[in-house]
């Protein structure tokens, strides 16, 4: 192989890495390693929060992005497999934010065509933090995925594990915020 070939390959790899590094997720109410406010906490299972999904914004997605997905996952849940709090996917490539409350299925605030599948609460849409009382604060990982496919071949009944499989198979890049909540 020629040195020109390797220089071109290096350039392609660096462009891909730079593209993924530029992809960022932000929120006006969820901060990296910050405490999640009561307005976003689940209402049920002994928790009395507002259960309002936070506003999320993203920028810097790879040019090849054909759709987006967002998940919220608690890796500290005492289940052996974590806990899926929100799975929303098949959002068009021109979508760059979710408004506060978009996770409430009844309000219709999610982007057109988006699918919100089953959480580990057994319902679609957003289900906020509600760790067991007395546990150390749990980590809640909010992640946006830039995908190489226009849609995932899944319906609203899909489990978090199934959605996660398709997300990881189709991800061009992802960006996350990890916030904390305990009671």
Secondary structure, 3 states (H helix, E strand, C coil): CCHHHHHHHHHHHHHHHHHHHHCEEECCCCCCCCECCHHHCCEECCEECCCCCCCEEEECCCCCCCEEEEEEEECCCCCCCCEEEEEEEEEECCCCEECCCCCCHHHCCCCCCCEECECCCCCECCCCCCCCCCCCCEEEEEEEEEECCCCCCCCCCCCHHHHHHHHHHHEEEEEEEEEEECC
